[in-house]
């Protein structure tokens, strides 16, 4: 079974067993369950239920596998001929999650 969910401002198509990364949940630990109730569509084919905006009673259960940091992104600013250069780095905090179940 597939579902389209809205999680942290992004829309994702998921099915049971999928593993993906999202922005870190504050205060979460490895193994914590997360329930997403913002389900936009559940099912496949003619049996699919479309929400308005969300499907009533639908829930996607996630399990946090790991909390980690993403790849470093370099932010470099320069103004030519002025001697102005700034270099900063950023690493995004991420949670790796697995879809445990999809309920209608």
Secondary structure as UniProt FT lines:
FT   STRAND          2..7
FT   TURN            8..9
FT   STRAND          10..15
FT   TURN            16..17
FT   STRAND          19..23
FT   TURN            26..27
FT   TURN            30..31
FT   STRAND          33..36
FT   STRAND          39..42
FT   HELIX           45..47
FT   STRAND          49..50
FT   TURN            56..57
FT   STRAND          59..69
FT   STRAND          73..79
FT   TURN            80..83
FT   STRAND          84..90
FT   STRAND          93..103
//
